[in-house]
Amino acid sequence: MYTLSGGHAKTLMFVQLNPDIKSYSETFSTLKFAERVSGVELGAAKSSKEGRDFRELVEQVTSLKDTIAKKDDAIDKLQLHRA
């Protein structure tokens, strides 16, 4: 999203308040949370090298599993021809 917005994206948070006195505690904690969140500043997203490495390893494992399956099929075919 950062690349799409050029780094100028905004985040919007909705809070729902209940004017009923029975809901005072929940409303008050919701307002406190919203106040804390409004002070948060997010920096630019960083590329995760670990995530990229993990994806590459998953792709390698998938490729190796396919190769093993093909070799197993070839072995099975050879064993059938011998029998």
Buried (B, 14 or more C-beta within 10 A) or exposed (E): EEEEEEEEEEEEEEEEEEEEEEEEEEBEEBEEEEEEEEEEEEEEEEEEEEEEEEEEEEEEEEEEEEEEEEEEEEEEEEEEEEE
